[in-house]
């Protein structure tokens, strides 16, 4: 098994045409190893959300390649991309984005149900919810729990399929500082316990101390922050 | 339970207003069909019922070419009455007469009034025309006459006990007249009886027109409504008297001219009903479009965590199925309740014909299934629109 779980090769994303053309990502390349806890940092409009969409297979690059778990994904068809997202990626969104019509448990079970797994899904989801400290919220409707609890449930949902990479988009952006701290601690604990690769996109790197790497996005380009060296131009 | 079924049901349950609206649309569509059926099919069946009871029976025998049957009716009625399924058979003779009536010094005259000659004893057993006597009693003697209500009114208000004079022309062209005592006034709600005729004893009529032993028709009544048996008995009867040039018709055949127009009308009304049901599909499309628009974020989240387009399609198609199933169930339930009410209360409108209400189970099932499939059909476009949402676009809708 390769140690590299995600590789971006010269990824560019251009929106619009002619004079209105905007280059949201400009020749971005980097590699992420299994088990790394990586921060992607950038100010508003830097291109970090576009980068997240590329990594999350929610959008396709105009140029370049996104290689996830050894497979080049830009040529995959819609159904294959959906399957790949389901199996290889776990998402944690800024607003948790649990489905309000389902209970907390059902939300966490959902990725496995979509994958077609029928065995032990309730137990797996319950185990994860216990790990994130939501054992007493399992059967509550997901819109009846607090923002912090919802974000913890979202982390459990992101992990339930044992994905190659968990992508978190401003996971603490909607939380107060105390709750945000707890969520960060939980994410780190889970990453360590499960040897899980985490990529967190944020505008505030100070909320995530002690990460393995920080990639800064500025004007659509990526920089490795530890040595402030531009890794690809 | 499949997660898509669960999600579809939960989404609908949490949008109760939309669910109720869509279910009502389906239910009302079905109810319109049921109400149409009860009323218009009820009228049609009531007309058949009354024509069977009063004019034609279950089998109506007449001559193939001639106006009258010369051979004595006794031969035929005896044949029919030997068949166990036959309740009774009775002869009838018809003609027309001028009627003169004097009341309170005023002279009233009506021309070409239809006259029906009946054999009182067997007619009471075979037909129900005697039950239409609203005042007085049925024909019981050679000089008694039952007057249809319309004729009674046209003659200036004939009452039981009054005297009438009938003038008829016999087959030799000679005029014969006879005075009668009015014993009853006949009135039927739907006008399928003899409201515009007079009824006399068949032997009296035979004398007046000089046609001894002749009749126009044989009215045959079965023990119970049994169209298959009627067809079989008719077949055997015609075989038994193959050389008599008789024709024997079921009620549908005998009353074809009257019923044909009604059938076209019912088909038209049903068409309007089905258009009504079709319009409920538009309501479902609108409601489901609203539902899809309100669930854009959820669709984006589902797509992001790996749901395929077909999964999204299935969730919203399943919603159409749920709406269709609940709507069809509720609509059929309410429709059946209405049908039962109409049947139990012998529904009629302001003294008109009492509806003949029947449960047509195949039509009930067909309507429910049609509504169910229409709801699914109506869900296809909104579902398709839902699958066209790109996860990135949908996620922006936070």
Interface residues (C-beta under 8 A of the other chain):
Chain A: X53 X56 X58 X59 X78 X79 X82 X83 X85 X86 X87 X91 X93 X94 X95 X97 X99 X100 X101 X102 X106 X109 X110 X111 X113 X114 X115 X157
Chain B: X3 X6 X7 X10 X11 X13 X14 X297 X298 X301 X302 X303 X304 X305 X306 X307 X308 X309 X310 X311 X391 X392 X395 X398
